[in-house]
């Protein structure tokens, strides 16, 4: 049985994206491969961040007991968790769960997009103000579908112009949701 480094599981009103305003369960995984200048969860990304080894079944049991349909897997970068595909496949088999992965755009999405009834993606594209744009994988744009989202955190005018250019270059508004 696979275990994951979970720093917290909590319910809250979703504050962003296509499900903003809806109740959701957030499963926050430990660790990230980036170090954005504006990160609001650095505490969960440090190598020594406290976490609990939590199994797929433990996560599913908790989700069933909470009876909330929206689940957001976040971090850090949740797709770095070993065998995260196993958890996503198990969640896809659960009736009435709508699973979203918040990902930083630096991990290939293709393997996870192939999961039947799998998650939607909210993929950040790190702009120059983050200090992490060089780690972005533009090939992820080809994987995105109508239920997915690309999110740009804009620090300044340079970031805004860069976001515009990326949106246009990859025709993002025609294939997915886009948030600034």
Secondary structure, DSSP 8 states (H G I E B T S, - for coil): --EEEEEEEEEEE--SSTTTTSEEEEEEES--S---TT-S-HHHHSTT---EEEEHHHHHHHHHHHT-SEEEEESS-GGGSTTHHHHHHHHHTSTT-EEEEEE-S-S--HHHHTSTT--EEEEE---GGGT-GGG--GGGGGG--TT-EEE----SHHHHHHHHHHHHHTTHHHHSEEE-
